[in-house]
Amino acid sequence: MADETYDHERARQLIAALRALAARIDELSDEQLLASGPEFLKRMGDVRSELFHYEVRSTYDTPEIGESRRIVDEARRRLEDLDFDSEDDEPWRDSGD
């Protein structure tokens, strides 16, 4: 469940990771920067993965959203089961006159 939600603390950690990556890039000279390829590939991969989770967080269902979706789906199924094309215009009336 932890991977399916994205709270403020997790967002704060992502921001810190992005800033740390930027600071590390900024502190190195051109030669050091180019020589640090493996380090940056690892860091960028980690940040990229977390950034992806942040971007798609709205597609995750919380338990409340899942329950709401279930209720709406059930209501739609019930609506589809109703027969509005019945020849009896007033199905609530007793047909035994």
C-alpha positions, -999 to 999 in steps of 0.1 A, spaced: 0 0 0 29 24 7 38 25 -30 2 33 -39 1 66 -20 21 97 -23 20 118 8 36 151 16 66 135 33 73 114 2 70 145 -20 94 163 3 119 135 0 117 136 -38 123 174 -38 154 168 -15 167 141 -38 163 164 -69 181 192 -51 208 169 -39 214 157 -75 215 193 -87 239 203 -59 262 174 -67 263 183 -104 269 220 -95 298 212 -72 319 193 -97 342 207 -123 336 198 -159 363 170 -158 349 156 -126 314 157 -139 322 137 -170 343 112 -150 313 107 -126 291 90 -152 284 58 -132 275 78 -100 251 100 -119 235 72 -138 227 55 -105 215 88 -89 194 98 -119 179 63 -121 168 65 -85 154 100 -89 138 91 -122 120 61 -107 107 82 -78 97 110 -101 77 85 -122 58 74 -91 50 110 -83 37 116 -118 14 87 -118 2 89 -82 -32 102 -93 -39 69 -110 -36 50 -78 -68 42 -59 -69 49 -22 -93 26 -3 -119 54 -3 -117 60 -40 -119 22 -46 -150 20 -25 -166 50 -43 -158 34 -77 -173 1 -66 -206 19 -55 -208 38 -88 -201 6 -108 -228 -13 -89 -253 15 -95 -245 15 -132 -251 -23 -134 -284 -20 -116 -295 8 -140 -286 -14 -169 -307 -42 -154 -339 -21 -154 -362 -27 -183 -374 7 -195 -387 -7 -227 -414 -27 -211 -448 -25 -227 -464 -19 -194 -464 19 -190 -472 18 -153 -455 -12 -138 -464 0 -103 -501 -4 -109 -518 -37 -101 -529 -53 -134 -557 -73 -117 -586 -49 -122 
